[in-house]
């Protein structure tokens, strides 16, 4: 899984360094991009997971640009300073030990974002599996009708090939091709039958496990 991406926007070198050290101390640290007020136009991207703003000359401008990404934004401001109000911005006062405080909040946000992404991926995977399962059920339901048609094709092609004087050499070659392709299709249908039995066995085993788990509870 890709590491979460954090953008730190600050015009103060010490701010970015202190915060980077705190975030990089994690066992699985995020990918960190440090930028300044003058470079945010080139640095901000909707691929980031969190934006942290602090020690900037124009907080209102930076926060407004950051909020356009519709990503969580942390604003570290002076304890007695005014933090511009923007939707989605979490203000954090720059008190003693602020890097630790910001680190704790940032980890919680990134964990929430990771869980949301996992949920989205799981929902997509479930939709894909359900679609494939529906297709598989349809193919199994149609197997009987297709098998009847295939039996007719194979039977008639065999009868035509048994009459040596009925077909021209070219027609005989084409009829043999039809028969051979029909036999290959028959093998595929036999695999469908095996697959259906396997699916039924898996369902039975899953039901038994669920029943045992219920009893255990």
Buried (B, 14 or more C-beta within 10 A) or exposed (E): EEEBBBBBBBBEEEBBBBBBEBBEEEEEBBEBBBBBBEEBEEBBEEEBBBBBBBBBEEBEEBBEBBBEBEBBBBBBBEEEEEBBEBEEBBBBBBEEEBBEBBBEBBBEBBEEBEEEBEEEEEEEEEEEEEEEEEEBEEBBEEBEEBBEEBEEBBEBBEEBBEEEEEBEEEEBEEBBEBBEBBEEBBEEBEEBEEEBEEBEEEEEEEEEEEEEEEEEE
